Amino acid sequence: MLWARMLAFFLIAGTACAQSLELRAPASDEPSITLPDAPQPTAEVQAVRSASGTSPANQGLARIKGVVSDIQGGLVPGAHIIVVSTTPPTTHEVNANSAGFFSVGGLAPGTYSVTISSPGLKTYVVHDLHLRPGQIYSLPEISLPIARTTADVTVTLTTEELAETELHNELHQRVFGVLPNFYTSYQWNAAPLTAKQKLKLTARATTDPVFLGTTAITAGIQQARNDYPEYGDGAAGYWKRYGAAYGDAVIGRFMSSVVFASVFHQDPRYFVMTNGPWYRRSWHAISSTIIQRGDNRHWQPAYAHMFGSATAGLISSTYHPGSDPGKLVLNNTILDLGDKAVNNLIREFVLRHLAKNIPSYAKGKPPEN
C-alpha cells in the first residue's frame, strides 16, 4: 500500500540522518571551550561603593558626617576624625577633605564617640551618639577653638551639653526676626532634651513679649464678644479674661511640653524634614499631631500632646464660669490637634524661608541614599 511504502521511506531516511549527526564527547587532547568570567568591578568602582555605603554588605549600616571649621568661620581641611564604638570595640579614622567635610560610613548600630582634632586647635569630642540601622547622623557645626598652649586640650560634650547648645540656637529662631519659632527644630538628629531643658524651653516661650501680646489680643476679642459674661465689663472684666486666656495657654504648654513630655520621655518640638517630596513632608507634618518623637529618637503615639491638652482643658474648666468640663476637655483636645496640624504645615513649608538665626548646619532630614 502507498502509505506503507511512504512510512518505510521515512524510517530509512531518519536512520541515516541520525548516524551522520551522531554526537561524540571531545577527545582528551582536544581543547575545551569555556566562557569568559563576568567582568569584575575595578578597584576604583569598589572604592566608590565602599565610600558611599551602597555595597550589599553596607546595607543597614549607619554613617556620621559633618563639617569642621574654626571659631572664626574658616574651614579646617585635613582635620583628623576618629569614631570609636565600645560595643563591639571598633575604630574608624578619616580626614576631612579640602572643604572641611567628612563622612564616616559602615557603622553598625550602637553607641559611638567622635573625636576631631587638628594641629593648633583644641580637640573636639562628642560622647554617647546612638546610631540606628541605616541612620545618617549629621553633627552640628563643629568650630574648633584655637589652642593657646602647646599642651593637648580636649573639649568634651555630653549628649546633654549638645542638646543645650542646640536649644540655645532654637531659642533665637524668630520669624521676620520677631515672632518666636522656638518649638521648631531644623536639626533632624537633634539631641534629646532633658526634663530641665523642656522646662526651660516652655518658660522662655510663655514669657516672651510676643506671647504676652497675643494673649492680650485674645482677651480683647473675648471682651468685645462678651465671652464669659460672668467676668463683667470694663478693665476688671478685661483682666479676668486676660488671666484666663493666659492660664489656658501656659497650662496647656506646661502640661504637654514639660509634665507629660517628661513622664513619657517624648520631645515637644516639631522636626522639619525640609527634604523629600511634598506629599511625604505633608504627611509628616499632619501625622506629627498624633505621633511624637521619643527621647530615644523613635516615633511613638503622641501621649504627651493628647494627655496634656485633655488635662489643660479639665483644669481650665475650674476658672471658666459656666463651662462644661467634659465638653471643654473634648473641644480643647480636638482644637489642639487641628491647630498643631496647621502649624506644622506652616513650619514645614513656609517658616524656613522667613525665620532668622537658623544654624547653617540645620538642614532638616538628610536625603535618603
C-alpha positions in Angstrom: 0.0 0.0 0.0 1.1 3.6 -0.7 1.1 4.7 2.9 3.2 1.7 4.0 5.8 2.5 1.3 6.0 6.1 2.4 6.4 5.1 6.1 9.3 2.8 5.2 11.0 5.6 3.2 10.9 8.0 6.2 12.2 5.4 8.6 15.2 4.7 6.4 15.9 8.4 5.9 15.7 9.2 9.6 18.2 6.4 10.5 20.7 7.8 8.0 20.4 11.3 9.4 20.9 10.2 13.0 24.0 8.3 12.1 25.5 11.3 10.3 24.7 13.7 13.2 25.8 11.4 16.0 27.3 13.5 18.9 30.6 12.4 20.5 32.5 13.6 23.6 35.6 15.6 22.8 38.9 13.7 22.9 41.2 14.2 25.8 43.7 16.0 23.7 41.1 18.5 22.2 40.9 21.9 23.8 37.7 22.5 25.7 35.7 25.7 25.1 35.0 27.8 28.2 33.1 31.1 28.5 34.9 34.1 29.9 34.1 35.2 33.5 31.7 38.1 34.1 33.6 41.4 34.2 34.5 42.4 37.8 34.3 46.0 39.1 37.5 47.9 39.1 39.3 48.9 42.2 38.1 52.5 41.7 34.5 51.4 41.5 34.8 49.2 44.6 36.3 52.2 46.5 33.4 54.4 45.4 30.9 51.8 46.5 32.6 51.4 49.8 32.7 55.2 50.5 29.1 55.7 49.5 27.9 52.7 51.5 26.0 51.2 48.6 27.5 47.8 48.6 25.3 45.0 49.8 27.5 44.4 52.9 26.8 48.0 54.0 23.0 47.9 53.7 21.5 48.8 57.2 24.8 50.4 58.4 24.9 53.9 59.7 27.0 57.0 58.9 28.3 60.1 60.7 29.1 63.2 58.7 29.9 66.9 59.4 31.9 70.0 58.5 34.9 71.2 60.6 35.7 74.9 60.9 37.5 77.1 63.4 35.8 79.7 65.6 36.4 82.4 63.0 34.4 80.5 60.4 37.3 79.3 58.4 37.2 75.7 57.1 39.7 73.2 58.6 40.9 70.9 55.8 42.6 67.7 56.8 41.1 67.6 60.3 41.5 64.1 61.8 38.3 62.3 62.8 38.2 59.2 64.9 34.9 57.4 65.5 35.0 54.7 68.3 32.4 52.2 69.3 32.6 50.3 72.6 30.1 47.5 71.7 31.8 45.9 69.9 35.1 47.8 70.1 35.8 49.3 66.7 37.6 52.3 65.5 37.2 54.3 62.2 39.5 57.1 61.1 39.2 59.6 58.3 40.5 63.0 57.4 38.3 65.9 56.4 38.6 67.0 52.7 39.6 70.4 51.4 36.2 71.9 52.3 36.4 70.6 55.9 33.7 67.9 55.2 34.0 64.3 56.4 31.8 61.2 56.3 32.4 58.0 58.2 30.2 55.1 56.9 29.9 51.4 57.5 28.9 51.9 61.2 27.0 49.2 62.9 24.1 50.3 65.1 25.3 51.2 68.6 26.8 53.9 70.7 29.8 55.9 69.5 32.1 58.7 70.4 33.6 61.1 67.9 37.0 62.8 68.3 38.0 65.7 65.9 41.5 67.2 66.1 43.7 69.4 64.0 47.2 70.9 64.7 47.0 74.2 66.6 43.3 73.8 67.5 41.6 72.3 70.5 40.3 68.7 70.3 36.5 68.3 70.0 34.9 65.2 71.5 31.2 64.0 71.4 30.1 61.1 73.5 27.1 58.8 73.5 25.9 59.2 69.9 23.3 56.4 69.5 23.0 55.3 65.8 20.1 53.3 64.4 20.4 50.9 61.4 20.8 52.9 58.2 20.8 56.3 60.1 22.8 59.2 58.7 23.8 61.4 61.7 24.7 65.0 60.8 26.8 66.5 63.6 26.1 70.2 64.4 28.5 72.8 63.0 31.9 72.0 64.6 34.0 75.0 65.5 37.4 74.2 66.9 38.9 76.9 69.2 42.5 77.9 68.9 44.8 76.2 71.4 46.5 78.8 73.5 49.4 76.4 74.5 51.2 73.5 73.1 49.5 71.2 75.6 46.7 68.9 74.3 43.4 70.4 75.2 40.2 68.3 74.9 36.7 69.8 74.7 34.2 67.1 75.7 30.5 67.4 75.0 27.9 65.0 76.6 24.5 64.5 75.0 23.0 66.9 77.5 25.6 69.6 76.6 25.0 69.0 72.9 21.2 69.4 73.5 21.9 72.6 75.4 23.8 74.1 72.5 21.1 73.2 70.1 18.4 74.5 72.4 20.3 77.8 72.7 20.2 78.2 69.0 16.5 77.3 68.8 15.6 80.0 71.4 16.9 82.6 68.9 14.8 81.5 66.0 12.2 84.1 65.1 10.1 84.6 62.0 10.8 88.0 60.4 13.1 88.4 63.4 10.1 89.0 65.7 7.7 86.0 66.1 9.1 83.2 68.2 9.8 79.9 66.5 11.2 78.1 69.5 9.5 74.7 69.2 10.8 74.1 65.7 13.9 72.0 65.2 15.6 72.1 61.8 18.3 69.7 63.1 16.7 66.3 62.3 19.1 64.4 64.6 18.9 66.9 67.4 20.0 65.6 70.8 17.0 64.8 73.1 16.1 67.4 75.8 16.3 66.7 79.5 13.3 67.5 81.7 15.1 70.6 82.9 15.6 71.7 79.3 12.0 71.1 78.4 11.0 73.4 81.3 13.5 76.0 80.1 12.0 75.9 76.6 8.4 76.3 77.9 9.3 79.0 80.4 11.1 81.0 77.7 8.2 80.6 75.2 5.4 81.6 77.7 7.2 84.7 78.9 8.1 86.0 75.5 6.7 89.5 74.8 5.1 88.3 71.7 3.3 85.6 73.6 2.1 88.1 76.2 0.9 90.4 73.3 -1.1 87.7 71.5 -2.8 86.8 74.8 -3.8 90.5 75.2 -5.4 90.4 71.8 -7.2 87.2 72.6 -8.6 88.8 75.8 -9.7 91.9 73.8 -11.6 89.8 71.3 -13.3 87.9 74.2 -14.2 91.2 75.8 -15.7 92.6 72.5 -17.8 89.4 72.0 -18.7 89.4 75.7 -17.5 85.8 76.1 -17.8 84.6 79.7 -20.2 87.5 80.8 -19.7 86.5 84.4 -16.3 88.2 84.2 -18.1 91.6 83.8 -17.2 94.6 81.7 -14.6 97.3 81.9 -11.0 97.0 82.9 -11.8 94.4 85.6 -13.6 92.1 83.2 -10.7 92.5 80.7 -8.0 91.5 83.1 -10.1 88.5 84.2 -10.3 87.4 80.6 -6.6 88.1 80.1 -5.7 85.9 83.2 -8.0 83.1 82.0 -6.6 83.2 78.4 -3.0 83.3 79.7 -3.7 80.5 82.1 -5.2 78.4 79.3 -2.1 78.8 77.1 0.5 78.4 79.9 -1.2 75.4 81.5 -1.5 73.7 78.1 2.1 74.3 77.2 3.3 73.2 80.7 1.3 70.0 80.8 2.1 68.9 77.2 5.7 70.1 76.9 7.0 69.6 80.4 5.0 67.3 82.6 3.7 64.6 80.2 6.7 65.1 77.9 9.0 64.1 80.8 6.7 61.3 82.1 6.5 59.7 78.6 10.0 60.7 77.6 8.9 62.5 74.5 10.2 65.6 72.6 7.8 68.6 72.5 9.5 70.0 69.3 8.4 69.7 65.7 11.2 68.3 63.5 11.2 69.8 60.0 12.0 67.4 57.1 12.9 70.1 54.5 14.0 67.4 52.0 11.8 65.0 50.2 8.6 65.1 48.0 5.8 67.4 49.1 3.3 64.7 49.9 5.7 62.9 52.2 6.5 66.2 54.0 2.8 67.0 54.3 2.1 63.6 55.8 4.9 64.1 58.2 3.5 67.5 59.3 0.0 66.2 59.8 0.9 62.9 61.4 3.1 64.7 63.9 -0.1 65.7 65.7 -0.8 62.1 66.7 2.7 60.6 66.7 5.6 62.2 68.6 9.4 61.6 68.7 10.6 59.9 71.9 13.8 60.9 73.7 15.1 57.6 72.2 14.5 59.1 68.7 11.8 56.5 68.0 8.3 57.6 66.9 5.5 56.9 69.4 1.9 57.8 69.9 1.7 61.5 71.0 0.8 60.7 74.6 2.3 64.0 75.8 0.3 66.2 73.4 -3.0 64.4 73.9 -2.9 64.0 77.7 -1.6 67.5 78.1 -4.4 69.0 76.1 -7.0 67.0 77.9 -5.6 67.9 81.4 -5.3 71.5 80.5 -9.0 71.6 79.4 -10.0 69.9 82.7 -8.1 72.5 84.7 -9.4 75.5 82.8 -13.0 74.4 83.5 -12.4 75.3 87.1 -11.9 79.0 86.4 -14.1 79.4 83.3 -17.6 80.2 84.7 -20.5 78.2 83.4 -18.3 75.8 81.4 -19.0 72.0 81.0 -15.8 70.2 82.0 -16.4 67.2 79.6 -17.2 69.4 76.7 -14.2 71.7 77.4 -11.8 68.8 77.6 -13.1 67.3 74.3 -13.1 70.7 72.5 -9.7 71.6 73.8 -8.2 68.2 72.6 -9.7 68.3 69.2 -8.9 72.0 68.6 -5.4 71.5 69.8 -4.9 68.7 67.2 -6.3 70.9 64.4 -4.1 73.8 65.4 -1.0 71.6 65.5 -1.7 70.2 62.1 -2.0 73.7 60.5 1.1 75.0 62.5 3.2 72.0 61.4 2.3 72.5 57.7 3.4 76.2 58.0 6.6 75.2 59.8 7.4 72.6 57.2 6.8 74.6 54.0 6.9 78.3 55.0 8.8 79.3 58.1 12.2 78.0 56.9 12.3 80.9 54.3 11.1 83.5 56.9 12.8 82.5 60.1 16.0 84.2 61.3 19.0 82.8 63.2 18.7 79.2 61.9 22.1 77.5 62.2 23.7 76.8 58.9 24.2 73.1 59.8 20.4 72.6 60.5 19.1 71.4 57.1 16.3 69.0 58.1 16.2 65.3 57.4 19.2 64.2 55.4 18.4 63.0 51.9 17.9 59.2 51.6 20.5 57.3 49.6 
